[in-house]
Amino acid sequence: MPLDDSPFERAKFPFKLLQYLALGVPSVAERLGEATRVLRDGENGLLALTDDEWHAALGRLIADAALRQRLAQAGRATVQERYVVERVGPLLVDGLLSAAR
């Protein structure tokens, strides 16, 4: 999930990244903005910034099936723990009720 380093990209919610993680796809994201709040580098995904970091991260995933499996499972667990409707729904409702007041 490469991004440009711009204010817009830094503020975007990483919905696409969450979709990949929910599907169990081992993911590499730009070390930028909200993606850094979702991914813990080496734990539930990989973060990269420079071209060399991107090549290294993708190379690691290609070469290491166990790493792919571990990151896929941890990424899916991240979504299940933090981003399911049962967790996010009440926060949304509270936000909307606060805005309406």
Helices and strands as residue ranges (DSSP letters): H 7-11, H 15-22, E 28-30, H 35-38, E 46-48, H 51-63, H 65-82, H 85-100
